[in-house]
Amino acid sequence: MFRHGERIDRRTVSPFLSRVGPGVLLLLAFGSLWLPARGVTPARASVPAGLRRVRIGLVFDVGGRGDKSFNDGAWEGLERARRELGAEVEYVEPGDADDRASALRLFAARGFDRVIGIGYIFSRDVDEVARDYPGVRFACVDYATPERGAVLPNTVGLVFREEEGAYLVGAAAALEARGAPVGFVGGMDIPLIRKFEAGYRAGVAAVCPHCRVFSGYAGSTPQAFKDPERGAALATTQFANGARVIFHAAGSTGLGVFSAAERVGRMAIGVDADQYDEAPRVVLTSLRKRIDVVVFNVVRDAAREVFDRGDGGLRSFGLREEGVDWVHQGPHARHLSAETVARVEGLRDAIVRGAVRVPTELR
Amino acid sequence: MNALLAFIAQVLTVTPPLLFAALGGVVSERAGVATVALEGYLLGGAFTAVVLSLATHSVALGLLATLAAGAAMGLVFALCVVGLRAQPIVAGVAFNVLMASLTRVLLKVLYDSASNSPALATVTRAGASTGVASLVDAMAQPTLWLAPVAVLGLGWMFRDTVLGLRITAVGEHPRAAQTRGVSLSRVRTEALVLGAMVAALGGAALGLHQRQFLAYMSGGRGFLALAAVILGRWEPRRAALWAVALGALQALEASLEGVVPVPSALLQAMPFALTLLVVSGKLGRARAPAALGSSGEG
């Protein structure tokens, strides 16, 4: 039996190469997964008196560095800790879901002083790795408590009362829309993001009880946080249906909301960080989650050899703690009218005083 | 009216990536090589288009570079499956992983972030109504106008050119083609290179409309395009029509989301459900090139 491919083709490839070819390709491919994402900051800043030099490992969320939002906030806090506290920091931008736990494990195994996971999606990964490394201390931003059992003693979850900030930007959106509909674009359809929507809707209703609120979610997987094309599609629909202002809580998917707003000349509201610079013509304001402050404080605690686990392993940051805020001052608030700012600041005082309670769930 | 115009605009922006990827898939698969690598082509194309447009401030140069990158990707894939006789599906999966990682490595090297590139400037078309503005924006995509050219051009190629007929022959009956003195490896390499160039344009459409490259931004569109290839029975015009149909379904889903109270997961599953139905033979029959899925020698 002859194989005619070999007879007629001029080149005959060795069977060894043909078997090894795809293997080599696979190996290169998987090997390179680790290459890009590790970052080590080389320069050593000096450590202030009375503090200890600490080693910090941080693992970013989906979206990664350069999302101009959630992750970049964490990055800012980390950078500040390196400059001001002389901390040695390393970080990983995980590629896919499976890399998260191994990235945490990488830092834990090397005995870092704090291992920080950024994003709710790390909650179970942190639990798993923290159980295996009881001597290492972990912090997780946007941590979701386990369904059963308490938070592990070497773990602290850092959570925000986003609904309070969303309430303020909801009121601002409705005031600026002057009775026209407003919109909300969420990333992944999960309780954390629905909390933003609940606060936003309550804020709209507080100043304009009959205003219509459109709402759309980009998807039901973490990919929904990094799909600007879909963000733009959802936003375009809402604008076409009459929305004047759209608030997004969708990571880099929200960049599509901004580009849609730019295309049609309407307004959008940023999230997590002050996103004015992303689209100066259309960003009305931003709900800021001070992830930078929270991450910096975690590192500072470590340098002071304190481990503040708050209330049973959860520390919560809202308007009162200034963990959540909205952009209403300076050049980045230039699109806001003075009346809007005054009215919304009044609502903020009411929440801080405890006179208004913002819902965390959609009715 | 506004909503309708916005819907049309969305079909026009969602479709091109699917359409070019599907056409690229048709060309490669007609030669008898299963092409799971479409996802990787999209990523490579999007990356090249955005990076070169950022660097040269010229979308035209970005598109030319995309074609070159497509050719390079096609050559690499051909080296594996034609030169080294790797199993095409395994090599295709490996190729997708390679491109997902390679684009991240290069992002990190160029912009110090393994996830996002800087953004290209956005053009504002305020003044007109939202529907008109988004439609004008969709029409301004250079890749949109390349799409009919590609569909008609490839149709002509398969019907009337030596290369097109050879590609079909090699995919349908490799042994017969060989006895006529047609070199399997040469024709397959040519088909893979051409297919990758066309598919890379889909990536350019995606990246340029997004004004930015993001890691993994292809997000499964390559696989959806593969569905269009199968639904379109490996014919350029039919595959293109299916790409438009799948694009319209996605746009419809985005238009209903949040306006009509239907669970979003249900809407998002529509294109995939449709594909399943057709592939399972419930809606029409698909017949693949005979040599597809075999190891190549026929």
Boltz contact constraints between the chains, C-beta under 6 A:
constraints:
  - contact:
      token1: [A, 5]
      token2: [B, 297]
      max_distance: 6.0
  - contact:
      token1: [A, 8]
      token2: [B, 178]
      max_distance: 6.0
  - contact:
      token1: [A, 9]
      token2: [B, 185]
      max_distance: 6.0
  - contact:
      token1: [A, 17]
      token2: [B, 84]
      max_distance: 6.0
  - contact:
      token1: [A, 18]
      token2: [B, 84]
      max_distance: 6.0
  - contact:
      token1: [A, 18]
      token2: [B, 85]
      max_distance: 6.0
  - contact:
      token1: [A, 21]
      token2: [B, 80]
      max_distance: 6.0
  - contact:
      token1: [A, 21]
      token2: [B, 84]
      max_distance: 6.0
  - contact:
      token1: [A, 21]
      token2: [B, 86]
      max_distance: 6.0
  - contact:
      token1: [A, 22]
      token2: [B, 86]
      max_distance: 6.0
  - contact:
      token1: [A, 22]
      token2: [B, 90]
      max_distance: 6.0
  - contact:
      token1: [A, 22]
      token2: [B, 91]
      max_distance: 6.0
  - contact:
      token1: [A, 22]
      token2: [B, 94]
      max_distance: 6.0
  - contact:
      token1: [A, 25]
      token2: [B, 94]
      max_distance: 6.0
  - contact:
      token1: [A, 26]
      token2: [B, 94]
      max_distance: 6.0
  - contact:
      token1: [A, 29]
      token2: [B, 94]
      max_distance: 6.0
  - contact:
      token1: [A, 29]
      token2: [B, 97]
      max_distance: 6.0
  - contact:
      token1: [A, 29]
      token2: [B, 98]
      max_distance: 6.0
  - contact:
      token1: [A, 29]
      token2: [B, 101]
      max_distance: 6.0
  - contact:
      token1: [A, 32]
      token2: [B, 101]
      max_distance: 6.0
  - contact:
      token1: [A, 32]
      token2: [B, 105]
      max_distance: 6.0
  - contact:
      token1: [A, 33]
      token2: [B, 101]
      max_distance: 6.0
  - contact:
      token1: [A, 35]
      token2: [B, 105]
      max_distance: 6.0
  - contact:
      token1: [A, 36]
      token2: [B, 104]
      max_distance: 6.0
  - contact:
      token1: [A, 36]
      token2: [B, 105]
      max_distance: 6.0
  - contact:
      token1: [A, 36]
      token2: [B, 108]
      max_distance: 6.0
  - contact:
      token1: [A, 36]
      token2: [B, 114]
      max_distance: 6.0
  - contact:
      token1: [A, 37]
      token2: [B, 114]
      max_distance: 6.0
  - contact:
      token1: [A, 64]
      token2: [B, 115]
      max_distance: 6.0
  - contact:
      token1: [A, 65]
      token2: [B, 113]
      max_distance: 6.0
  - contact:
      token1: [A, 65]
      token2: [B, 115]
      max_distance: 6.0
  - contact:
      token1: [A, 66]
      token2: [B, 113]
      max_distance: 6.0
  - contact:
      token1: [A, 66]
      token2: [B, 115]
      max_distance: 6.0
  - contact:
      token1: [A, 66]
      token2: [B, 116]
      max_distance: 6.0
  - contact:
      token1: [A, 93]
      token2: [B, 114]
      max_distance: 6.0
  - contact:
      token1: [A, 93]
      token2: [B, 115]
      max_distance: 6.0
  - contact:
      token1: [A, 214]
      token2: [B, 258]
      max_distance: 6.0
  - contact:
      token1: [A, 215]
      token2: [B, 258]
      max_distance: 6.0
  - contact:
      token1: [A, 216]
      token2: [B, 257]
      max_distance: 6.0
  - contact:
      token1: [A, 216]
      token2: [B, 258]
      max_distance: 6.0
  - contact:
      token1: [A, 217]
      token2: [B, 264]
      max_distance: 6.0
  - contact:
      token1: [A, 220]
      token2: [B, 265]
      max_distance: 6.0
  - contact:
      token1: [A, 223]
      token2: [B, 219]
      max_distance: 6.0
  - contact:
      token1: [A, 226]
      token2: [B, 214]
      max_distance: 6.0
  - contact:
      token1: [A, 227]
      token2: [B, 219]
      max_distance: 6.0
  - contact:
      token1: [A, 228]
      token2: [B, 210]
      max_distance: 6.0
  - contact:
      token1: [A, 229]
      token2: [B, 210]
      max_distance: 6.0
  - contact:
      token1: [A, 233]
      token2: [B, 10]
      max_distance: 6.0
  - contact:
      token1: [A, 233]
      token2: [B, 254]
      max_distance: 6.0
  - contact:
      token1: [A, 234]
      token2: [B, 254]
      max_distance: 6.0
  - contact:
      token1: [A, 236]
      token2: [B, 6]
      max_distance: 6.0
  - contact:
      token1: [A, 236]
      token2: [B, 134]
      max_distance: 6.0
  - contact:
      token1: [A, 237]
      token2: [B, 254]
      max_distance: 6.0
  - contact:
      token1: [A, 237]
      token2: [B, 255]
      max_distance: 6.0
  - contact:
      token1: [A, 239]
      token2: [B, 130]
      max_distance: 6.0
  - contact:
      token1: [A, 240]
      token2: [B, 2]
      max_distance: 6.0
  - contact:
      token1: [A, 240]
      token2: [B, 3]
      max_distance: 6.0
  - contact:
      token1: [A, 240]
      token2: [B, 6]
      max_distance: 6.0
  - contact:
      token1: [A, 240]
      token2: [B, 130]
      max_distance: 6.0
  - contact:
      token1: [A, 240]
      token2: [B, 131]
      max_distance: 6.0
  - contact:
      token1: [A, 241]
      token2: [B, 3]
      max_distance: 6.0
  - contact:
      token1: [A, 259]
      token2: [B, 122]
      max_distance: 6.0
  - contact:
      token1: [A, 262]
      token2: [B, 122]
      max_distance: 6.0
  - contact:
      token1: [A, 262]
      token2: [B, 124]
      max_distance: 6.0
  - contact:
      token1: [A, 263]
      token2: [B, 125]
      max_distance: 6.0
  - contact:
      token1: [A, 263]
      token2: [B, 133]
      max_distance: 6.0
  - contact:
      token1: [A, 263]
      token2: [B, 134]
      max_distance: 6.0
  - contact:
      token1: [A, 263]
      token2: [B, 137]
      max_distance: 6.0
  - contact:
      token1: [A, 264]
      token2: [B, 130]
      max_distance: 6.0
  - contact:
      token1: [A, 264]
      token2: [B, 133]
      max_distance: 6.0
  - contact:
      token1: [A, 265]
      token2: [B, 126]
      max_distance: 6.0
